[in-house]
Structures are given as structure tokens and as C-alpha cells.
Amino acid sequence: MFATLKNACDELVTQFDTISLERKEILQKIASYVQKKLNANENIHLMFVCTHNSRRSHYGQLLGAVAASYYRIKNVYTYSGGTEETAFHPNAIHALQTLGFQIVAKDNTTNPRYTVRFGEDTDTHICFSKKFDHESNPSSSFCAIMTCGDAEQNCPFIPGVELRIATTYDDPKVFDNTSEQDEKYLTRAFQIGKEMLYVFSLIHH
């Protein structure tokens, strides 16, 4: 894992006491799902869903993968999708780069594909905005983690899901083009990262 990102994780794991008991109960359900799959020697597929698949769901996908790697939990595969296709937002990309991710655009379309890495020896993620039922996402045997209230309300049924959990987060989009923009995007990334680290801290090898 790249040093900047590893240092951020080292700091976030000292802050688990700032997660409310209500949130921990929700996150425990994800951990129990992961543990059950791990005990059965099955691959673990986690898909993070948000309306536009532009900010919070990408945070979940990438920081979920980081958290699994941090705790050396293998066979964890993370994905993201939305109820509509837009684009991976530049402000979210900037926050992730600040955290230590390497993100490079592969094209200049309205919905670019990006290669994303968080370490020299880690898998490369291909990130772009897509609907949750895109062919690159799992269609069965996965946990759907709903990262925004809109997706939770507007996505009443996701085919193939084994467990659906709502871990809704406030949208940093409301701070676009303000003096607080970069701070709020980074704050949301830190929150999601901390909660994903908490999930995987509960897993017993």
C-alpha cells in the first residue's frame, strides 16, 4: 500500500470510538456477511450503490478494497454502481488522490474510465460511472451497500443480492464550488474509509 494511504489508515483505525453505536450495528451486519463468506471459503463481493455512481459509491468501492487489504482479508472484490450513469466526479477523484490513490484517466469521454491503484502490489481498479446492473458488476451472490438515501429509496429491488444494507452518507456535492469543497470531500472519504476499516477490523481470519 502506498505510504500516504497507509498512514491515513493507521490514523483512521485509532478513531473507531468516534463511530456511533447505531452505525456500528449497521456495519456489524456487513462484517457478519464477510465473515460468513470467509468461513465458507467463498469469494466476497461487495457492491456500493449510489444514485449517480459519481462520488460516495466510488469511495466505498475503493476504500472497501483498501480496508480489506489493510487487514489482509483475501478474496474480497468491491464494485460500485448507480441507478443512472453520469461520471466519476473530479472532486471525488481529487480527494482520493490526496489520500494517496494513483488515478489516471484512460480516455477523454464524458464518462471517462480511470485506472486506480493504491499500492505497488495491489489490483488495478477500473472506475467509471455505471448502473448497478452493468456487466462488470456481479449479478448474484453479493452484498449491496447503499451509500445514499436516494439510491435506497429509488432502488427497491436489486436482482441477485444476498444482503442489502443502507449505510447512507451525506453528499459532498452540496459543497461544490464553495471554499469548503475540498475539505468536505476529504471529510466524507475519511468517514467512509474509517467505517470500512471498522468492518474489516471485526473479521477473524
Residue pairs with C-beta under 8 A, 6 or more apart in sequence:
1 9
1 66
1 69
1 70
1 118
1 119
1 122
2 100
2 101
2 102
2 118
2 119
2 120
3 100
4 99
4 100
5 66
5 99
5 100
5 101
5 118
5 119
6 70
6 100
7 100
8 99
8 100
8 190
8 193
9 66
9 67
9 70
9 193
9 197
12 190
12 193
12 194
12 197
13 70
13 194
13 197
13 201
15 194
16 194
16 197
16 198
16 201
18 194
19 27
19 194
19 195
19 198
23 167
23 195
24 198
26 165
26 166
26 167
27 167
27 195
27 198
27 199
27 202
28 202
29 163
29 165
30 46
30 143
30 145
30 163
30 165
30 167
30 199
31 199
31 200
31 202
31 203
33 44
33 143
33 162
33 163
34 44
34 46
34 73
34 76
34 143
34 199
34 200
34 203
35 202
35 203
35 204
37 43
37 44
38 44
38 73
38 75
38 203
38 205
42 75
42 141
43 75
43 76
43 77
44 68
44 73
44 75
44 76
44 77
44 143
45 77
45 79
45 138
45 141
45 142
45 143
46 60
46 64
46 76
46 77
46 78
46 79
46 142
46 143
46 145
47 61
47 78
47 79
47 80
47 81
47 132
47 137
47 138
47 142
47 143
47 144
47 145
48 56
48 57
48 58
48 59
48 60
48 61
48 64
48 78
48 79
48 80
48 81
48 145
48 147
49 57
49 80
49 81
49 82
49 83
49 132
49 144
49 145
49 146
49 147
49 151
49 155
49 158
50 56
50 57
50 60
50 80
50 82
50 146
50 147
50 148
50 150
50 151
51 82
51 83
51 84
51 148
51 150
51 151
51 154
52 82
52 83
52 84
52 86
52 129
53 80
53 81
53 82
53 84
53 85
53 86
53 88
53 129
53 130
53 131
53 132
54 82
54 86
54 87
54 88
54 89
54 92
54 129
55 89
55 91
55 92
55 171
55 172
55 173
55 185
55 188
56 147
56 148
56 169
56 171
56 172
56 188
56 192
57 80
57 81
57 82
57 147
57 148
57 151
58 80
58 88
58 92
58 96
58 127
59 92
59 96
59 147
59 188
59 189
59 192
59 193
60 78
60 80
60 145
60 147
60 167
60 192
60 196
61 78
61 79
61 80
61 125
61 127
62 78
62 96
62 101
62 116
62 118
62 125
62 127
63 189
63 192
63 193
63 196
64 76
64 78
64 145
64 196
64 199
65 76
65 78
65 118
65 122
65 123
65 125
66 118
66 193
66 196
67 193
67 196
67 197
67 199
67 200
68 74
68 76
68 78
68 200
69 118
69 119
69 122
70 197
70 200
71 197
71 200
71 201
71 203
72 205
73 200
73 203
73 205
77 138
78 125
79 136
79 137
79 138
79 142
80 127
80 130
80 137
81 130
81 131
81 132
81 133
81 134
81 137
82 129
82 130
82 131
82 132
82 151
83 131
83 132
83 150
83 151
83 154
83 155
84 131
85 111
85 129
85 130
85 131
86 111
86 129
87 110
87 111
87 112
87 128
87 129
88 111
88 112
88 114
88 127
88 128
88 129
89 173
91 172
91 176
91 181
91 182
91 185
92 172
92 185
92 189
93 103
93 114
94 182
94 185
95 182
95 185
95 186
95 188
95 189
96 103
96 116
96 189
97 103
98 182
98 186
99 186
99 189
99 193
100 118
101 116
101 117
101 118
102 116
102 117
102 118
103 114
103 115
103 116
103 127
104 114
104 115
105 112
105 113
105 114
106 112
106 113
106 114
106 115
106 126
107 113
111 128
111 129
112 128
113 126
113 127
113 128
114 126
114 127
114 128
115 124
115 125
115 126
115 127
116 124
116 125
116 126
116 127
117 124
117 125
126 136
130 136
130 137
132 144
132 155
132 158
133 139
133 158
133 159
138 160
139 159
139 160
140 159
140 160
141 160
141 162
142 160
142 161
142 162
143 161
143 162
143 163
143 164
143 165
144 158
144 161
144 163
144 164
144 165
145 165
145 167
146 152
146 155
146 164
146 165
146 166
146 167
146 168
147 167
147 168
147 169
147 192
148 168
148 169
148 171
149 166
149 168
152 166
152 168
158 164
167 195
169 188
169 191
169 192
170 188
172 181
172 184
172 185
172 187
172 188
175 181
175 183
175 184
175 185
